[in-house]
Amino acid sequence: MDGITLHVWGDFGPFSRVGKSIGYQVRAGRSNFLVDCGAPLFQQIGGHGLKGVDALIISHCHEDHKRWFSDLALFSRYAPDIRKKIRLITSESVHDDIVASATPSLVTSLSNDSKTIVDIPYEDFVDYQIIGPRAKFRIVSTDEGKGKTCLRITDARGNIVPPAKAKIVISQKSGKRRMLFKDPEYGEWVEPESFYPFSSSVFYEEDKNIYVDGHGCSIEAIKAPVWHGVTGIGVKIKKDGEAMVFSSDTAHDIELWKQLCSEKKRQNLPMSKRDFRSASVIYGDINDYIERIWSRERYQSAIEAFKDAAVLHDIAARNSVVHTDYGKLKNTTLRKDRTLLTHSPDRFTSEWALCNAGKTFKVKGLMFNEIVGDKLYSLNADIYHKEQGKYFVGYKSRNGKHTVYEHNGLLRFASFDATPAGRPLYKVNLYEDISGGYFPAIDDGNAMYYERDDGKVELLEFDKRGSKGRIVKDQRYRVARKER
């Protein structure tokens, strides 16, 4: 198909019992990309399928998003019939994190005769392609002579930046080095990685490093709305007039964003102001020195980030801190008809469309449609539900067999709770989704659906004498029309 198609290999969170963490495959014409690699790709795609992937995009360094990176890099180097390194597409900061985490498993091996331990350059495994602008300033280790090194901040030309403009703060808890920067407009001390969007000319170079492959597919890094703690990016993929954004893990909340850019914090200096002004390196908590978290420019960029694109967005249940809570979707810039929710818990109910491992979607008119066989279906259900590896959809009906409840901002089904609690909202007819086909949900513990190797679905019923089965028909086309 033309345009952009999305295949979901994994869409569950990091602690899922289902075991399918985050991983997607995007095809746009002849372009073929993986976005994140937390799902068990070797089991799902296989070595032969992985050989056809053009590049891997990684949003951030949490294991549920990059778990198989080292294995993919090793596979690309040592598989006998592969003649290319794995192409990795990500931002400068995320790449720094990947190098730090993956290097130990890549760069040390044995010689061909197994007699010698040898070092192998990281670059022999990975063809790195940057997206997003490079920072104008960076923390470097300089040679001071006589075997001594010193941490400095330098600009793009290698000039040392004075402490009145930038400092290094080293965490006493983790040893992590972070930059403290004096913003020239606000006159305040900020952490530049958090404060500035990629559009800022104060901290970032002009070139946005948008990746364009030989088939006209472009990949752009988006940082402004990504607020997850760990360094991360979202990405926008464009092809043939269609656009899709992977928002990455984030706490997407406009009210929170307003506070981040509007509130000035008072410094909690554990030293005199004179000592602080002259210090190039400080040991302590950087939050004692930051005076503002976000710039107004970052806030505006975050607000604009998801316009004119279909959005794949992470979701969480409640009080997740680093993800978007379901009850706070109303506080986002997202449009329900253009958003597909991912990264959900094993058990989750939503009035917004939920993706599920194994499903394939096509972006059409800035909306997701599901591809089932040779047909394209709109995502028009009233309710979506995931439970114990199964996927359900529901359509509102006055005589529906299942009641949807709301409790503490989350939705529940009466039939899935022994003692349902909360406020009843409406009734629905519920259908189990099996490979994109819709079949009436079964409440009877003595019956189940079974998908055969030929693609047909049997309803199996059990009693004391044994079991019997009969083939049942997919009702998706009828349901989607009748229930509307």
QUIQUISUL-V161644 format. One line per field, one symbol per residue. phi: phi as a letter, one per 40 degrees, with the letter a starting at -180 (. if undefined). psi: psi as a letter, one per 30 degrees, with the letter a starting at -180 (. if undefined). burial: + if it has 9 or more other C-alpha atoms within 8 Angstrom, else -. A space follows every 10 residues. Layout:
BEGIN
phi->???
psi->???
burial->???
END
This chain:
BEGIN
phi->.cgbbbbcca acccbcccgb ccabbbbbgc cabbbgaccc cccccgdccc ccccabbbca ccccbbdbcc cccccccbcc bbbacccbba cccccdccdc ccddcbcbab cccgcbcbbb cdccbbccbc bgccccbacb bbccgfgbba cbbbcccgcc ccccbabbbb cccbgccbcb bcccccgbcb cccccbcccc ccbbccccfc cbccbgcbbb cbbdccbbgc dabcbbbbaf gbabbccgca ccacccdccc cbcccccbcc accccccccc bbbiccccbc bacbccccdc cccccbcfac bcbcabcafc gbbccdcbdc cbccbdcbbb cbgcccbaba cccbcadhcb bbcaggbcbc cbgbbbbccb ccababafgb bbbbbdadbc cbbcbbafgb babccbbcbd bhccbabbcb bccbfgcbbd cbcccbaacb ccccgcbbcc bbacchbaba cbccbccccc cccc
psi->klbkkkkjek gllfgkfegi akklkkkjbg kjlkjlhfli eeeeeleeef ffkelkkkel gkeffgegee eeeeeeefkf gkgllkjkjl leeeeeeeee efeefefkal lfggfkklkk keffekjkjk kllkkfklkl jkjglhgklk klklafggkk klffeklkkk kfefgkklkk kjkfefglkl jeeeeklffk fefllejfhk kkafggkkkk kkeefjjfdk klllkkkkkh flkkkjflkl jjjeeeeeee ffkkkkkikg lleeeeefke kkkajffffk fkelleeeee eeefegkhlk kjkllldkhf egljkefgff glgkkefgkk kagllejkkk fkkklkkflk lkkjhglkkk kjbglkklig lfkkkkjhfl kllkkkkegl fkkklkjhfl klkefgkeik lakkelklkk kkjjhflkkk kkfkfgllkk klfgflkkjk kkaffblllk klkkgeeeee eef.
burial->--++++++++ +++--+---+ +++++++++- ++++++++++ +---++---+ --+-++++++ +--+++++++ -+++-++--- -+--++++++ ++-++-+++- -++--+++++ +-----+--+ -+-+++++++ ++++-++-+- --------+- +++++----- +-+--+++++ +------+++ +++----+++ ++-+++++-+ --+++--+++ ++----++++ ++++++++-- +++++++++- -+++++++++ ++++--++-+ ++------+- -----+--++ ++--++--++ +++++-+++- +++-++--++ ++++++++-+ -++++++++- ++-+---+++ ++++++++++ -+++++++++ ++++-+++++ ++-------- +++++++--- +++++++--+ -++++++--+ ++++-----+ -----+++++ ++++--+++- ------++-- +----+++++ ++-------- -+--++--++ ----
END
